[in-house]
Amino acid sequence: MAAVPGSFALTSDPLLAGDAATLLNDGDFATVRQLIADYAGIKLTLQKRNMVYNRLLRRLRTRRVGNFGEYLELVQREGSDEREAFVNALTTNLTAFFREPHHFELLHEHAQRRAQERGAPLRCWSSACSTGEEAWSIAMVLREAGCAGEVLGTDIDTEVLATAQAAIYRMERTTSLPPERLRRHFLRGAGSNEGLVTVRSELRSLVRFGQLNLQSPVWPAQQRYDVIFCRNVVIYFDREFQKKLLARFADLLVPGGLLMVGHSESFPAAHPGFRSCGRTAYERT
């Protein structure tokens, strides 16, 4: 029937008339869990059903697919262009500038020592960089410490990497930064860019971004690092893969190098090549 102006029309869209338990059935949810484990190494718990439903529902509507079963067939189709969007949708990307500040205080001490020694540039890797705030925070610390350095930011999610590379953020994302730090490292937008900030060129020259799946059996050839950040991502991997990942990090860190992990993670403590050197921070022995 026609909609009355100022009212709501009835809809026949079945995706608007149910919930995760009924519309995302047990079989489809099991398939989602298996696919995201295969593609990205992420282990979704049963409690993530509502999250999966809400995030993938947007993809169903974008692709004009009528149900989750059809959508998952599309994802699995050989050469499918939807597989990347599927992974992007289910990747958790909670981040902030200088999140868990104790890590950046430790990094600053490390960078100051390197600057005083006038040694080689400090090489840092943000291995799950999301929209870039972590990588840019690392670069800010290096610049403030007067330390020459290089920062690599990687993530499996191509959409968040595009944001990181653009380095343009809404002003509210930077409210936690002291005014002096904001002035030194960012430019404020004007006119149509009012309410936005962008990273200054002096900082951009320190950072590069690229896609990398930590679960991939082969990583691109890399030099060794002085500092690796791998925070709040390993909790989605099973214990066996955590051990493999830790061994790879150990191989890539120079002796005395630092590994920073998330506030609820302690997996490096199990490796003989690491010793605790602070809260959720470990030194390569």
FENNORCOR-V45309 format. One record per run of one state. SS is the DSSP state (alpha for helix, beta for strand, coil for the rest). FROM is the first residue (numbers start at 0). LEN is the number of residues. If there is no record, write none. Layout:
BEGIN
ss: (SS & SS)
from: (FROM & FROM)
len: (LEN & LEN)
END
This chain:
BEGIN
ss: (coil & alpha & coil & alpha & coil & alpha & coil & alpha & coil & alpha & coil & alpha & coil & alpha & coil & beta & coil & alpha & coil & beta & coil & alpha & coil & beta & alpha & coil & alpha & beta & coil & alpha & coil & beta & coil & alpha & coil & beta & coil & beta & coil & alpha & coil & alpha & beta & coil & alpha & coil & beta & coil & beta & coil)
from: (0 & 13 & 16 & 19 & 23 & 25 & 40 & 45 & 62 & 67 & 76 & 82 & 90 & 100 & 117 & 121 & 126 & 132 & 144 & 148 & 155 & 157 & 166 & 167 & 170 & 174 & 178 & 185 & 188 & 190 & 193 & 195 & 199 & 200 & 204 & 206 & 211 & 224 & 230 & 233 & 236 & 238 & 252 & 261 & 266 & 270 & 273 & 278 & 280 & 284)
len: (13 & 3 & 3 & 4 & 2 & 15 & 5 & 17 & 5 & 9 & 6 & 8 & 10 & 17 & 4 & 5 & 6 & 12 & 4 & 7 & 2 & 9 & 1 & 3 & 4 & 4 & 7 & 3 & 2 & 3 & 2 & 4 & 1 & 4 & 2 & 5 & 13 & 6 & 3 & 3 & 2 & 14 & 9 & 5 & 4 & 3 & 5 & 2 & 4 & 1)
END
